[in-house]
Amino acid sequence: MKEIEILVEVYDDINKTKEALKGFKYVGLKHTIDEYYYDPKREELKPDKNNQLSHCLRLRRKNDDYSITYKDIS
């Protein structure tokens, strides 16, 4: 399985947003918690000047499932 995340900033209120999404198939609500870890001793695993991580270890809890992944967004 490959997971793809698409994040967008929404400017309308929740009701307008739900109306705009009516054309999509609703598959349910998932509760996800991500924890990110970086290694301060390795240059590529440190946050950049904007405090963003492009490489890191991620611990994810999605509903009652747990996974550990290496995130590479470069």
VOLOBA-570058 format. One record per atom (N, C-alpha, C, O): x, y, z; residue in one letter. Coordinates in steps of 0.1 Angstrom, whole numbers, plus 5000, padded with zeros to 4 digits. Atoms other than C-alpha are relative to their C-alpha. Layout:
! residues N
<node><px>X</px><py>Y</py><pz>Z</pz><type>a</type></node>
...
This chain:
! residues 74
<node><px>5008</px><py>4988</py><pz>5000</pz><type>m</type></node>
<node><px>5000</px><py>5000</py><pz>5000</pz><type>m</type></node>
<node><px>5009</px><py>5012</py><pz>5000</pz><type>m</type></node>
<node><px>5019</px><py>5013</py><pz>5007</pz><type>m</type></node>
<node><px>4993</px><py>4987</py><pz>5000</pz><type>k</type></node>
<node><px>5012</px><py>5035</py><pz>4992</pz><type>k</type></node>
<node><px>4991</px><py>5011</py><pz>5004</pz><type>k</type></node>
<node><px>4980</px><py>5012</py><pz>4999</pz><type>k</type></node>
<node><px>5008</px><py>4990</py><pz>4994</pz><type>e</type></node>
<node><px>4999</px><py>5064</py><pz>5011</pz><type>e</type></node>
<node><px>5004</px><py>5014</py><pz>4994</pz><type>e</type></node>
<node><px>5016</px><py>5017</py><pz>4993</pz><type>e</type></node>
<node><px>4998</px><py>4987</py><pz>5005</pz><type>i</type></node>
<node><px>4996</px><py>5098</py><pz>4995</pz><type>i</type></node>
<node><px>4992</px><py>5011</py><pz>5008</pz><type>i</type></node>
<node><px>4980</px><py>5009</py><pz>5009</pz><type>i</type></node>
<node><px>5007</px><py>4990</py><pz>4993</pz><type>e</type></node>
<node><px>4988</px><py>5129</py><pz>5015</pz><type>e</type></node>
<node><px>5000</px><py>5013</py><pz>4992</pz><type>e</type></node>
<node><px>5010</px><py>5017</py><pz>4986</pz><type>e</type></node>
<node><px>5001</px><py>4987</py><pz>5007</pz><type>i</type></node>
<node><px>4975</px><py>5161</py><pz>4999</pz><type>i</type></node>
<node><px>4994</px><py>5010</py><pz>5010</pz><type>i</type></node>
<node><px>4983</px><py>5008</py><pz>5015</pz><type>i</type></node>
<node><px>5004</px><py>4991</py><pz>4990</pz><type>l</type></node>
<node><px>4973</px><py>5190</py><pz>5022</pz><type>l</type></node>
<node><px>4997</px><py>5014</py><pz>4993</pz><type>l</type></node>
<node><px>5005</px><py>5018</py><pz>4985</pz><type>l</type></node>
<node><px>5004</px><py>4987</py><pz>5006</pz><type>v</type></node>
<node><px>4955</px><py>5222</py><pz>5013</pz><type>v</type></node>
<node><px>4995</px><py>5009</py><pz>5011</pz><type>v</type></node>
<node><px>4990</px><py>5005</py><pz>5021</pz><type>v</type></node>
<node><px>5006</px><py>4990</py><pz>4990</pz><type>e</type></node>
<node><px>4946</px><py>5254</py><pz>5032</pz><type>e</type></node>
<node><px>4986</px><py>5003</py><pz>4995</pz><type>e</type></node>
<node><px>4984</px><py>5007</py><pz>4984</pz><type>e</type></node>
<node><px>5014</px><py>4997</py><pz>5003</pz><type>v</type></node>
<node><px>4909</px><py>5260</py><pz>5034</pz><type>v</type></node>
<node><px>4996</px><py>5014</py><pz>5006</pz><type>v</type></node>
<node><px>4999</px><py>5016</py><pz>5017</pz><type>v</type></node>
<node><px>5004</px><py>4986</py><pz>4995</pz><type>y</type></node>
<node><px>4896</px><py>5296</py><pz>5036</pz><type>y</type></node>
<node><px>4985</px><py>5001</py><pz>5003</pz><type>y</type></node>
<node><px>4981</px><py>5010</py><pz>5010</pz><type>y</type></node>
<node><px>5015</px><py>4999</py><pz>4998</pz><type>d</type></node>
<node><px>4858</px><py>5289</py><pz>5036</pz><type>d</type></node>
<node><px>4997</px><py>4994</py><pz>5014</pz><type>d</type></node>
<node><px>5005</px><py>4987</py><pz>5019</pz><type>d</type></node>
<node><px>5005</px><py>5006</py><pz>4988</pz><type>d</type></node>
<node><px>4838</px><py>5279</py><pz>5066</pz><type>d</type></node>
<node><px>4997</px><py>4985</py><pz>4998</pz><type>d</type></node>
<node><px>4997</px><py>4980</py><pz>4986</pz><type>d</type></node>
<node><px>5002</px><py>5014</py><pz>5001</pz><type>i</type></node>
<node><px>4831</px><py>5242</py><pz>5073</pz><type>i</type></node>
<node><px>4989</px><py>4996</py><pz>4992</pz><type>i</type></node>
<node><px>4990</px><py>4986</py><pz>4984</pz><type>i</type></node>
<node><px>5011</px><py>5004</py><pz>5008</pz><type>n</type></node>
<node><px>4797</px><py>5241</py><pz>5057</pz><type>n</type></node>
<node><px>5002</px><py>5002</py><pz>4985</pz><type>n</type></node>
<node><px>4999</px><py>4994</py><pz>4977</pz><type>n</type></node>
<node><px>4997</px><py>4998</py><pz>5014</pz><type>k</type></node>
<node><px>4809</px><py>5256</py><pz>5024</pz><type>k</type></node>
<node><px>5010</px><py>4990</py><pz>4995</pz><type>k</type></node>
<node><px>5009</px><py>4985</py><pz>4984</pz><type>k</type></node>
<node><px>4991</px><py>5010</py><pz>5003</pz><type>t</type></node>
<node><px>4838</px><py>5232</py><pz>5025</pz><type>t</type></node>
<node><px>4994</px><py>4986</py><pz>4997</pz><type>t</type></node>
<node><px>4997</px><py>4980</py><pz>4988</pz><type>t</type></node>
<node><px>5007</px><py>5013</py><pz>5001</pz><type>k</type></node>
<node><px>4816</px><py>5202</py><pz>5030</pz><type>k</type></node>
<node><px>4992</px><py>5000</py><pz>4987</pz><type>k</type></node>
<node><px>4991</px><py>4989</py><pz>4980</pz><type>k</type></node>
<node><px>5008</px><py>4999</py><pz>5013</pz><type>e</type></node>
<node><px>4794</px><py>5214</py><pz>5001</pz><type>e</type></node>
<node><px>5009</px><py>4998</py><pz>4988</pz><type>e</type></node>
<node><px>5005</px><py>4991</py><pz>4979</pz><type>e</type></node>
<node><px>4991</px><py>5002</py><pz>5011</pz><type>a</type></node>
<node><px>4824</px><py>5216</py><pz>4978</pz><type>a</type></node>
<node><px>5005</px><py>4986</py><pz>4999</pz><type>a</type></node>
<node><px>5009</px><py>4982</py><pz>4988</pz><type>a</type></node>
<node><px>4995</px><py>5014</py><pz>5001</pz><type>l</type></node>
<node><px>4835</px><py>5181</py><pz>4987</pz><type>l</type></node>
<node><px>4989</px><py>4989</py><pz>4998</pz><type>l</type></node>
<node><px>4992</px><py>4977</py><pz>4997</pz><type>l</type></node>
<node><px>5011</px><py>5009</py><pz>5002</pz><type>k</type></node>
<node><px>4801</px><py>5165</py><pz>4980</pz><type>k</type></node>
<node><px>5002</px><py>4991</py><pz>4988</pz><type>k</type></node>
<node><px>4997</px><py>4980</py><pz>4987</pz><type>k</type></node>
<node><px>4997</px><py>5008</py><pz>5012</pz><type>g</type></node>
<node><px>4814</px><py>5152</py><pz>4946</pz><type>g</type></node>
<node><px>5010</px><py>4989</py><pz>5003</pz><type>g</type></node>
<node><px>5012</px><py>4980</py><pz>4995</pz><type>g</type></node>
<node><px>4990</px><py>5011</py><pz>4996</pz><type>f</type></node>
<node><px>4840</px><py>5130</py><pz>4965</pz><type>f</type></node>
<node><px>4992</px><py>4989</py><pz>5008</pz><type>f</type></node>
<node><px>4982</px><py>4992</py><pz>5014</pz><type>f</type></node>
<node><px>5006</px><py>5011</py><pz>4992</pz><type>k</type></node>
<node><px>4832</px><py>5096</py><pz>4980</pz><type>k</type></node>
<node><px>5005</px><py>5001</py><pz>5014</pz><type>k</type></node>
<node><px>5017</px><py>5001</py><pz>5016</pz><type>k</type></node>
<node><px>4996</px><py>4999</py><pz>4986</pz><type>y</type></node>
<node><px>4832</px><py>5098</py><pz>5018</pz><type>y</type></node>
<node><px>5004</px><py>4986</py><pz>5005</pz><type>y</type></node>
<node><px>4996</px><py>4977</py><pz>5003</pz><type>y</type></node>
<node><px>4996</px><py>5013</py><pz>4996</pz><type>v</type></node>
<node><px>4852</px><py>5068</py><pz>5032</pz><type>v</type></node>
<node><px>5001</px><py>4999</py><pz>5015</pz><type>v</type></node>
<node><px>5003</px><py>4988</py><pz>5020</pz><type>v</type></node>
<node><px>5000</px><py>5000</py><pz>4986</pz><type>g</type></node>
<node><px>4850</px><py>5077</py><pz>5069</pz><type>g</type></node>
<node><px>5010</px><py>5009</py><pz>5007</pz><type>g</type></node>
<node><px>5018</px><py>5015</py><pz>5000</pz><type>g</type></node>
<node><px>4992</px><py>4991</py><pz>4992</pz><type>l</type></node>
<node><px>4867</px><py>5096</py><pz>5097</pz><type>l</type></node>
<node><px>5011</px><py>4991</py><pz>5006</pz><type>l</type></node>
<node><px>5008</px><py>4981</py><pz>5012</pz><type>l</type></node>
<node><px>4989</px><py>5007</py><pz>4993</pz><type>k</type></node>
<node><px>4901</px><py>5085</py><pz>5109</pz><type>k</type></node>
<node><px>5007</px><py>5009</py><pz>5009</pz><type>k</type></node>
<node><px>5010</px><py>5021</py><pz>5006</pz><type>k</type></node>
<node><px>4993</px><py>4992</py><pz>4990</pz><type>h</type></node>
<node><px>4919</px><py>5097</py><pz>5139</pz><type>h</type></node>
<node><px>5015</px><py>4996</py><pz>4999</pz><type>h</type></node>
<node><px>5019</px><py>4984</py><pz>5001</pz><type>h</type></node>
<node><px>4985</px><py>5003</py><pz>5002</pz><type>t</type></node>
<node><px>4957</px><py>5100</py><pz>5132</pz><type>t</type></node>
<node><px>5008</px><py>5009</py><pz>5009</pz><type>t</type></node>
<node><px>5006</px><py>5022</py><pz>5009</pz><type>t</type></node>
<node><px>4990</px><py>4993</py><pz>4992</pz><type>i</type></node>
<node><px>4985</px><py>5111</py><pz>5155</pz><type>i</type></node>
<node><px>5013</px><py>4997</py><pz>4995</pz><type>i</type></node>
<node><px>5017</px><py>4985</py><pz>4995</pz><type>i</type></node>
<node><px>4986</px><py>5002</py><pz>5005</pz><type>d</type></node>
<node><px>5020</px><py>5116</py><pz>5141</pz><type>d</type></node>
<node><px>5010</px><py>5006</py><pz>5010</pz><type>d</type></node>
<node><px>5007</px><py>5017</py><pz>5015</pz><type>d</type></node>
<node><px>4989</px><py>4995</py><pz>4992</pz><type>e</type></node>
<node><px>5051</px><py>5120</py><pz>5162</pz><type>e</type></node>
<node><px>5013</px><py>4999</py><pz>4991</pz><type>e</type></node>
<node><px>5016</px><py>4988</py><pz>4986</pz><type>e</type></node>
<node><px>4988</px><py>5000</py><pz>5008</pz><type>y</type></node>
<node><px>5083</px><py>5130</py><pz>5144</pz><type>y</type></node>
<node><px>5012</px><py>5001</py><pz>5008</pz><type>y</type></node>
<node><px>5013</px><py>5008</py><pz>5018</pz><type>y</type></node>
<node><px>4987</px><py>5001</py><pz>4992</pz><type>y</type></node>
<node><px>5118</px><py>5123</py><pz>5156</pz><type>y</type></node>
<node><px>5011</px><py>5004</py><pz>4990</pz><type>y</type></node>
<node><px>5011</px><py>4999</py><pz>4978</pz><type>y</type></node>
<node><px>4988</px><py>4997</py><pz>5008</pz><type>y</type></node>
<node><px>5151</px><py>5137</py><pz>5142</pz><type>y</type></node>
<node><px>5013</px><py>4997</py><pz>5008</pz><type>y</type></node>
<node><px>5012</px><py>4997</py><pz>5020</pz><type>y</type></node>
<node><px>4987</px><py>5003</py><pz>4994</pz><type>d</type></node>
<node><px>5187</px><py>5130</py><pz>5148</pz><type>d</type></node>
<node><px>5009</px><py>5013</py><pz>5000</pz><type>d</type></node>
<node><px>5013</px><py>5016</py><pz>4989</pz><type>d</type></node>
<node><px>4993</px><py>4988</py><pz>5000</pz><type>p</type></node>
<node><px>5206</px><py>5161</py><pz>5159</pz><type>p</type></node>
<node><px>5015</px><py>4999</py><pz>4996</pz><type>p</type></node>
<node><px>5022</px><py>5008</py><pz>4993</pz><type>p</type></node>
<node><px>4986</px><py>5002</py><pz>5004</pz><type>k</type></node>
<node><px>5240</px><py>5145</py><pz>5150</pz><type>k</type></node>
<node><px>5001</px><py>4998</py><pz>4985</pz><type>k</type></node>
<node><px>5013</px><py>4998</py><pz>4980</pz><type>k</type></node>
<node><px>4999</px><py>5002</py><pz>5015</pz><type>r</type></node>
<node><px>5231</px><py>5139</py><pz>5113</pz><type>r</type></node>
<node><px>4994</px><py>5012</py><pz>4993</pz><type>r</type></node>
<node><px>4982</px><py>5015</py><pz>4996</pz><type>r</type></node>
<node><px>5004</px><py>4987</py><pz>5007</pz><type>e</type></node>
<node><px>5229</px><py>5170</py><pz>5091</pz><type>e</type></node>
<node><px>4986</px><py>4998</py><pz>4993</pz><type>e</type></node>
<node><px>4978</px><py>5007</py><pz>4994</pz><type>e</type></node>
<node><px>5013</px><py>5001</py><pz>5008</pz><type>e</type></node>
<node><px>5201</px><py>5157</py><pz>5068</pz><type>e</type></node>
<node><px>4988</px><py>4997</py><pz>5009</pz><type>e</type></node>
<node><px>4977</px><py>4998</py><pz>5004</pz><type>e</type></node>
<node><px>5011</px><py>5003</py><pz>4991</pz><type>l</type></node>
<node><px>5180</px><py>5147</py><pz>5098</pz><type>l</type></node>
<node><px>4996</px><py>5011</py><pz>5010</pz><type>l</type></node>
<node><px>4989</px><py>5009</py><pz>5019</pz><type>l</type></node>
<node><px>5002</px><py>4989</py><pz>4992</pz><type>k</type></node>
<node><px>5180</px><py>5181</py><pz>5114</pz><type>k</type></node>
<node><px>4989</px><py>5009</py><pz>4993</pz><type>k</type></node>
<node><px>4988</px><py>5009</py><pz>4981</pz><type>k</type></node>
<node><px>5009</px><py>4991</py><pz>5006</pz><type>p</type></node>
<node><px>5152</px><py>5207</py><pz>5109</pz><type>p</type></node>
<node><px>5008</px><py>5011</py><pz>4992</pz><type>p</type></node>
<node><px>5019</px><py>5014</py><pz>4995</pz><type>p</type></node>
<node><px>4994</px><py>4989</py><pz>5008</pz><type>d</type></node>
<node><px>5160</px><py>5234</py><pz>5082</pz><type>d</type></node>
<node><px>4998</px><py>5013</py><pz>5007</pz><type>d</type></node>
<node><px>4993</px><py>5014</py><pz>5018</pz><type>d</type></node>
<node><px>5001</px><py>4987</py><pz>4994</pz><type>k</type></node>
<node><px>5161</px><py>5271</py><pz>5088</pz><type>k</type></node>
<node><px>4986</px><py>5005</py><pz>5003</pz><type>k</type></node>
<node><px>4984</px><py>5014</py><pz>5012</pz><type>k</type></node>
<node><px>5014</px><py>4997</py><pz>4997</pz><type>n</type></node>
<node><px>5123</px><py>5272</py><pz>5088</pz><type>n</type></node>
<node><px>4994</px><py>4990</py><pz>5010</pz><type>n</type></node>
<node><px>4982</px><py>4990</py><pz>5012</pz><type>n</type></node>
<node><px>5003</px><py>5010</py><pz>4990</pz><type>n</type></node>
<node><px>5122</px><py>5244</py><pz>5114</pz><type>n</type></node>
<node><px>4991</px><py>4989</py><pz>4994</pz><type>n</type></node>
<node><px>4983</px><py>4983</py><pz>5001</pz><type>n</type></node>
<node><px>5007</px><py>5011</py><pz>5007</pz><type>q</type></node>
<node><px>5108</px><py>5219</py><pz>5088</pz><type>q</type></node>
<node><px>5009</px><py>4988</py><pz>4999</pz><type>q</type></node>
<node><px>5021</px><py>4990</py><pz>4997</pz><type>q</type></node>
<node><px>4993</px><py>5013</py><pz>5001</pz><type>l</type></node>
<node><px>5119</px><py>5183</py><pz>5086</pz><type>l</type></node>
<node><px>4998</px><py>4995</py><pz>4986</pz><type>l</type></node>
<node><px>4986</px><py>4993</py><pz>4982</pz><type>l</type></node>
<node><px>5001</px><py>5007</py><pz>5013</pz><type>s</type></node>
<node><px>5126</px><py>5168</py><pz>5051</pz><type>s</type></node>
<node><px>5003</px><py>4985</py><pz>5001</pz><type>s</type></node>
<node><px>4998</px><py>4978</py><pz>4993</pz><type>s</type></node>
<node><px>4997</px><py>5014</py><pz>4997</pz><type>h</type></node>
<node><px>5139</px><py>5135</py><pz>5065</pz><type>h</type></node>
<node><px>4998</px><py>4998</py><pz>5015</pz><type>h</type></node>
<node><px>5003</px><py>5006</py><pz>5023</pz><type>h</type></node>
<node><px>5002</px><py>5003</py><pz>4986</pz><type>c</type></node>
<node><px>5127</px><py>5120</py><pz>5098</pz><type>c</type></node>
<node><px>4994</px><py>4987</py><pz>5002</pz><type>c</type></node>
<node><px>4989</px><py>4981</py><pz>4993</pz><type>c</type></node>
<node><px>5006</px><py>5012</py><pz>4996</pz><type>l</type></node>
<node><px>5115</px><py>5090</py><pz>5116</pz><type>l</type></node>
<node><px>4986</px><py>5004</py><pz>5006</pz><type>l</type></node>
<node><px>4985</px><py>5014</py><pz>5013</pz><type>l</type></node>
<node><px>5013</px><py>4996</py><pz>4996</pz><type>r</type></node>
<node><px>5077</px><py>5091</py><pz>5121</pz><type>r</type></node>
<node><px>4993</px><py>4988</py><pz>5007</pz><type>r</type></node>
<node><px>4993</px><py>4977</py><pz>5001</pz><type>r</type></node>
<node><px>5009</px><py>5010</py><pz>4994</pz><type>l</type></node>
<node><px>5056</px><py>5071</py><pz>5146</pz><type>l</type></node>
<node><px>4986</px><py>5005</py><pz>4998</pz><type>l</type></node>
<node><px>4982</px><py>5016</py><pz>5002</pz><type>l</type></node>
<node><px>5014</px><py>4996</py><pz>5003</pz><type>r</type></node>
<node><px>5020</px><py>5071</py><pz>5135</pz><type>r</type></node>
<node><px>4990</px><py>4991</py><pz>5007</pz><type>r</type></node>
<node><px>4992</px><py>4978</py><pz>5007</pz><type>r</type></node>
<node><px>5011</px><py>5008</py><pz>4994</pz><type>r</type></node>
<node><px>4989</px><py>5060</py><pz>5154</pz><type>r</type></node>
<node><px>4988</px><py>5004</py><pz>4991</pz><type>r</type></node>
<node><px>4984</px><py>5016</py><pz>4991</pz><type>r</type></node>
<node><px>5012</px><py>4998</py><pz>5009</pz><type>k</type></node>
<node><px>4959</px><py>5057</py><pz>5130</pz><type>k</type></node>
<node><px>4989</px><py>4990</py><pz>5005</pz><type>k</type></node>
<node><px>4990</px><py>4978</py><pz>5004</pz><type>k</type></node>
<node><px>5010</px><py>5007</py><pz>4993</pz><type>n</type></node>
<node><px>4928</px><py>5046</py><pz>5149</pz><type>n</type></node>
<node><px>5007</px><py>4991</py><pz>5010</pz><type>n</type></node>
<node><px>5013</px><py>4996</py><pz>5020</pz><type>n</type></node>
<node><px>4993</px><py>5009</py><pz>4990</pz><type>d</type></node>
<node><px>4942</px><py>5015</py><pz>5168</pz><type>d</type></node>
<node><px>5012</px><py>4993</py><pz>4994</pz><type>d</type></node>
<node><px>5017</px><py>4983</py><pz>4999</pz><type>d</type></node>
<node><px>4988</px><py>5006</py><pz>5006</pz><type>d</type></node>
<node><px>4971</px><py>5007</py><pz>5144</pz><type>d</type></node>
<node><px>5012</px><py>5010</py><pz>5002</pz><type>d</type></node>
<node><px>5010</px><py>5022</py><pz>5002</pz><type>d</type></node>
<node><px>4987</px><py>4993</py><pz>4998</pz><type>y</type></node>
<node><px>5007</px><py>5018</py><pz>5149</pz><type>y</type></node>
<node><px>5010</px><py>4996</py><pz>4989</pz><type>y</type></node>
<node><px>5010</px><py>4985</py><pz>4985</pz><type>y</type></node>
<node><px>4989</px><py>5003</py><pz>5010</pz><type>s</type></node>
<node><px>5035</px><py>5021</py><pz>5123</pz><type>s</type></node>
<node><px>5011</px><py>5010</py><pz>5002</pz><type>s</type></node>
<node><px>5010</px><py>5021</py><pz>5007</pz><type>s</type></node>
<node><px>4988</px><py>4991</py><pz>5000</pz><type>i</type></node>
<node><px>5070</px><py>5035</py><pz>5121</pz><type>i</type></node>
<node><px>5004</px><py>5001</py><pz>4986</pz><type>i</type></node>
<node><px>5006</px><py>4991</py><pz>4979</pz><type>i</type></node>
<node><px>4996</px><py>4997</py><pz>5014</pz><type>t</type></node>
<node><px>5081</px><py>5051</py><pz>5089</pz><type>t</type></node>
<node><px>5011</px><py>5009</py><pz>5000</pz><type>t</type></node>
<node><px>5014</px><py>5017</py><pz>5009</pz><type>t</type></node>
<node><px>4990</px><py>4990</py><pz>5003</pz><type>y</type></node>
<node><px>5110</px><py>5070</py><pz>5075</pz><type>y</type></node>
<node><px>4994</px><py>5009</py><pz>4990</pz><type>y</type></node>
<node><px>4991</px><py>5005</py><pz>4979</pz><type>y</type></node>
<node><px>5007</px><py>4990</py><pz>5008</pz><type>k</type></node>
<node><px>5096</px><py>5102</py><pz>5060</pz><type>k</type></node>
<node><px>5011</px><py>5007</py><pz>4992</pz><type>k</type></node>
<node><px>5020</px><py>5013</py><pz>4998</pz><type>k</type></node>
<node><px>4991</px><py>4993</py><pz>5009</pz><type>d</type></node>
<node><px>5115</px><py>5117</py><pz>5030</pz><type>d</type></node>
<node><px>4991</px><py>5008</py><pz>4991</pz><type>d</type></node>
<node><px>4985</px><py>5003</py><pz>4982</pz><type>d</type></node>
<node><px>5008</px><py>4991</py><pz>5008</pz><type>i</type></node>
<node><px>5098</px><py>5147</py><pz>5015</pz><type>i</type></node>
<node><px>5008</px><py>5009</py><pz>4991</pz><type>i</type></node>
<node><px>5003</px><py>5019</py><pz>4986</pz><type>i</type></node>
<node><px>4991</px><py>4992</py><pz>5009</pz><type>s</type></node>
<node><px>5127</px><py>5160</py><pz>4995</pz><type>s</type></node>
<node><px>4997</px><py>4997</py><pz>4985</pz><type>s</type></node>
<node><px>5004</px><py>5003</py><pz>4977</pz><type>s</type></node>
